[in-house]
């Protein structure tokens, strides 16, 4: 079977992969929801959904550094990576062990394409089609609610020291737009910033993400004089682009209810 990943890389598989290593948390959850849990042999220690998976699958490391010896021992038929989550050097080394499929998801259509690709690779196209259709339906419902909301200027913080935000070209930015939020940071993907710059941007809302830095309630005070509203938000719903989108849209609806 010949396939192509989202970087346009051509990959040849001997058949439907029976042993999977996933090095991207959102993609691990997607694989499980496509009924492929039994085929997963390796994950990262950041693959936290479903929670029990870490107790029954082998951890091969993190998203930026893996134990290549463990990967080899697991004898995978395919390894799933992501352009943003995993390094180019890692992908090259993993490619010496097994075929590597690299995702590149910047918007919802990319996410739908990834689900469709997984459906083809694992011969579960009907399930992947149903998943995509379900998300599209929920997005349509959200858009109707969103049309009744006011366009607000938003800063979405992902790190505390140094202060970093999600900017243009990111999946997070697409989720902000889906919610009728206008990102005040548009020049870079993940720029560093400071409170002086934030003040000059006149944001209506500061969203403090639960990941990758785990912002908590005590961090809100620092931002209150720079925006009309400061909220802690579940970062998984803004940045995970797999099957979690089904739950994410419901989460977003609460913002507009």
Secondary structure, DSSP 8 states (H G I E B T S, - for coil): -EEE-TT--EEE-SSS-SSEEE--HHHHHHHHHTT-GGGEEEE-TT--SSTTHHHHSEE-B-SS-B-HHHHHHTT-SEEEEETTTS-HHHHHHHTTTSEEEEE--SSHHHHHHHHHHHHHHTT-HHHHHHHHHHHHHHHHHHHHHHTTS--EEEEEEEETTTTEE--TTSHHHHHHHHTTEEES--SSSS-B--HHHHHHHTEEEEEEESSSS---GGGGGGGGGGEEEEEEE-HHHHH--STTHHHHHHHHHHHH-
